[in-house]
């Protein structure tokens, strides 16, 4: 193999590793666990800066992902068998959603802000009791700026055998978009819709085994194929000329 072909192969290899790293690494999932540590849970804990290097309204803190929530965003306590957030008089549970979730009791939406921005899309679980909801993505903080995408959510509440749950079962879904997003609106009727396992970097909500990566944009794939074609076509022409 000639020096030029080795160099191109090396570049392609690094490029491929870069794509794999960007899709499989840094999968972030907001599961809203341990925000309200009271027993039984009260559903009155505001998330605030819990995921932004700060604290919730009761002083709990989580991993700093640079993500904050609007003042009306609450951590709901779903049915649970653990001592944390275990309010069995209301709420719900679906396999994989564990104890906590995102909801609101005032207003018509919860706003999630990501100051650094994110791209491509994200996934989540949700349950809506009787009214439709929407998830909208914007390119500015606070649900402002240009609307990048909107996902309509239909009511999906039913029954989960073994649980007397109002919010049950949860359904997985996701939303894709183009551009750099800095805020997301989770909208619906107050006290009628819950969101959980908001996951960046995977089309499967939650940190379950082997989450599928969000697809790499087609432009990157075409770029890689173009390099590959360049790497194999040039040596072929030189070989013919030398022959």
Secondary structure, DSSP 8 states (H G I E B T S, - for coil): --HHHHHHHHHHHHHHHHHHHHHHS--EEE--TTSS--SS--S-EE-TTTTTTS--TTS------SEEE-TTEEEEE---SSSSS--TTS----TTT-SEEEEESSSSEEEEEEEEEE-SEEEEEEEESSS-EEEEEEEEGGGEEEEEEEEEE------BTTB--SS---EEEEEE-SS-EEEEEEESSTTSEEEEEEEESBSSSSS-TT--B----HHHHHHHHHHHHHHHHHHHHHHHHH-
